[in-house]
């Protein structure tokens, strides 16, 4: 991992002025391994928009090592850009506003004006989460089959995420929220255990039926609106 030292000053300032800091990723899903980063999302006031706007989606990624020499991947985004992601039903943003207090590291209730947009439009949830899950499935295939991109660990991660994302979409459409962030946790060790002896076709045979079942369930929970 490349450690970023160039932006220490601006990162220190944004962290002091932040509105929300919340854990994300494997620490929330219960799938941490020695290879996992500790993912944190930090939402900051819009005064930092000029700096952050030079990065994709207005998200600046800062990599560092913590006091125990573990990898930390902290993402910074301004409040208005994060709200736009929520409004657009971005999977990462919706997951974040559903995460709850257990993984919240800091929250400024006076300055945080983020609207979760609940209750969610089920059709929009289906569109966004299905597209993201499909991209993760395709990435898994690529990472396990294309020689120049071969990376079994990242491929297995993408496969896991493709199923987890659909599970979360179904939870939202059933209950209006993500109530169990660890629903897919049991899949990770069994996927990870075969990383050295399974190929793409083995993973596909094992998990494509589940993938299809989750997509079918989502189609039932969130049918396409009838055009008037």
C-alpha positions in Angstrom: 0.0 0.0 0.0 1.3 3.5 -0.9 1.1 5.8 2.2 0.0 9.4 1.4 2.0 11.9 3.3 1.6 14.8 0.9 -1.9 15.7 2.1 -1.3 15.3 5.9 -2.1 19.0 6.7 -5.4 19.2 4.8 -6.5 15.8 6.1 -5.8 16.8 9.7 -7.8 20.0 9.1 -10.8 18.2 7.5 -10.8 15.6 10.2 -11.0 18.4 12.9 -13.9 20.1 11.0 -15.8 17.0 10.0 -19.5 16.5 10.3 -19.6 12.7 10.3 -17.0 9.9 10.5 -18.3 6.4 10.0 -16.8 2.9 9.5 -17.5 1.1 6.2 -16.6 -2.1 4.4 -15.4 -5.3 5.9 -15.4 -4.1 9.5 -19.2 -3.6 9.1 -19.8 -6.8 7.1 -17.8 -8.9 9.6 -15.3 -10.1 6.9 -12.0 -8.5 8.0 -8.9 -10.4 7.0 -5.1 -9.6 7.4 -5.4 -8.2 3.8 -8.4 -5.9 4.6 -8.2 -2.1 4.9 -10.1 -0.4 7.7 -12.5 1.7 5.7 -13.7 5.1 7.0 -15.9 7.7 5.4 -15.5 11.2 6.6 -18.1 13.9 5.6 -16.9 17.4 5.8 -18.4 20.9 5.3 -18.8 22.3 1.8 -16.0 24.8 2.4 -13.7 21.9 1.2 -15.6 21.4 -2.0 -12.9 23.2 -4.1 -10.2 20.8 -2.9 -12.4 17.7 -3.1 -13.9 18.4 -6.5 -10.7 17.5 -8.3 -11.3 13.9 -7.4 -13.8 11.4 -8.9 -17.3 11.9 -7.4 -15.7 14.5 -5.1 -14.1 11.7 -3.0 -10.5 12.1 -1.8 -9.0 8.8 -0.7 -6.3 9.0 2.0 -4.3 5.8 2.9 -2.3 5.5 6.1 -1.2 3.1 8.8 -2.8 3.3 12.3 -1.1 3.0 15.6 -1.1 -0.8 15.3 0.4 -0.7 11.8 -2.9 -1.7 10.2 -4.0 -0.2 6.8 -6.6 2.5 7.0 -8.4 3.8 3.9 -10.2 7.0 4.7 -12.4 8.7 2.2 -13.4 12.4 2.4 -16.4 13.9 0.8 -18.3 17.2 1.3 -21.8 17.2 2.7 -23.6 18.4 -0.5 -21.8 15.8 -2.7 -22.7 13.0 -0.2 -26.3 14.1 -0.2 -26.3 14.0 -4.0 -25.1 10.4 -3.9 -27.9 9.5 -1.4 -30.4 11.3 -3.7 -29.1 9.2 -6.7 -29.5 6.0 -4.7 -25.7 5.3 -4.8 -25.1 2.0 -3.1 -22.2 3.2 -0.9 -24.2 6.2 0.2 -27.4 4.3 1.0 -25.4 1.7 3.0 -23.7 4.5 4.9 -27.0 6.2 6.0 -28.4 2.8 7.1 -25.3 1.8 9.1 -26.4 3.2 12.4 -24.5 4.4 15.5 -22.5 1.2 16.2 -19.9 2.1 13.6 -20.2 5.9 13.9 -16.9 7.4 15.1 -18.1 11.0 15.2 -21.4 12.8 14.5 -22.1 16.6 14.7 -25.8 16.7 15.0 -25.9 20.5 14.8 -24.1 20.7 11.4 -25.0 17.4 9.8 -28.0 18.1 7.4 -27.9 14.8 5.5 -31.3 13.5 4.6 -31.5 9.7 4.4 -34.4 10.1 1.9 -36.3 7.3 3.7 -38.7 5.7 2.8 -36.9 4.6 -0.3 -38.3 4.1 -3.7 -38.1 0.4 -4.2 -37.8 0.6 -8.0 -34.8 3.0 -7.7 -33.2 0.7 -5.1 -33.6 -2.2 -7.5 -32.1 -0.3 -10.4 -29.1 1.0 -8.5 -28.3 -2.1 -6.4 -28.9 -4.5 -9.3 -26.5 -2.5 -11.6 -23.8 -2.4 -8.9 -24.2 -6.1 -8.2 -23.9 -6.9 -11.9 -20.8 -4.8 -12.2 -19.3 -6.7 -9.2 -20.2 -10.0 -10.7 -18.5 -9.0 -14.0 -15.4 -7.7 -12.1 -15.2 -11.1 -10.3 -15.2 -12.9 -13.7 -12.5 -10.6 -15.1 -10.2 -10.8 -12.0 -10.4 -14.6 -12.1 -10.1 -15.2 -15.9 -8.2 -12.4 -17.7 -4.5 -13.1 -17.4 -3.3 -9.4 -17.3 -5.9 -8.6 -14.6 -5.6 -11.9 -12.6 -6.1 -11.3 -8.9 -8.1 -14.1 -7.2 -8.4 -12.2 -3.9 -10.0 -9.2 -5.5 -12.1 -11.5 -7.7 -13.5 -13.3 -4.6 -14.2 -10.0 -2.9 -16.1 -8.8 -5.9 -18.1 -12.1 -6.1 -18.9 -11.7 -2.4 -20.0 -8.1 -2.9 -22.3 -9.0 -5.8 -24.3 -11.3 -3.5 -24.2 -9.0 -0.4 -25.4 -6.0 -2.4 -28.5 -7.9 -3.6 -29.2 -9.1 -0.1 -29.1 -5.6 1.2 -31.4 -4.4 -1.6 -33.9 -7.1 -0.6 -33.7 -6.1 3.0 -34.5 -2.5 2.1 -37.4 -3.5 -0.1 -38.8 -5.8 2.6 -38.3 -3.5 5.7 -37.3 -0.1 4.5 -33.8 -0.4 5.9 -30.7 -2.6 6.0 -31.3 -4.4 9.3 -28.6 -7.1 9.1 -25.2 -6.0 7.7 -23.8 -9.5 8.4 -26.4 -11.5 6.3 -23.7 -12.4 3.8 -20.9 -12.9 6.3 -21.1 -16.7 6.3 -20.3 -16.7 2.6 -16.9 -15.0 2.9 -14.9 -17.8 4.7 -16.2 -20.5 2.4 -15.3 -18.4 -0.7 -11.9 -17.4 0.8 -11.0 -21.0 1.7 -11.1 -22.0 -2.0 -9.0 -19.1 -3.3 -6.0 -21.3 -4.1 -7.8 -24.4 -5.5 -11.0 -23.0 -7.3 -11.2 -21.3 -10.6 -13.9 -19.0 -12.0 -16.1 -21.9 -13.2 -16.1 -23.5 -9.7 -17.2 -20.2 -8.1 -19.8 -19.6 -10.8 -21.2 -23.1 -10.3 -21.4 -22.7 -6.6 -22.8 -19.1 -6.4 -24.6 -18.3 -9.7 -27.8 -20.0 -8.5 -27.9 -17.8 -5.4 -27.1 -14.7 -7.4 -30.1 -15.5 -9.7 -32.4 -16.3 -6.8 -31.5 -13.0 -5.1 -32.2 -11.0 -8.3 -35.5 -12.8 -8.8 -36.6 -12.0 -5.3 -35.7 -8.4 -5.8 -37.8 -8.3 -9.0 -40.7 -9.5 -7.0 -40.2 -7.1 -4.1 -39.6 -4.1 -6.4 -41.5 -4.6 -9.7 -41.1 -2.1 -12.5 -43.7 0.6 -12.2 -46.6 0.4 -14.7 -46.4 3.3 -17.1 -49.6 5.4 -17.1 
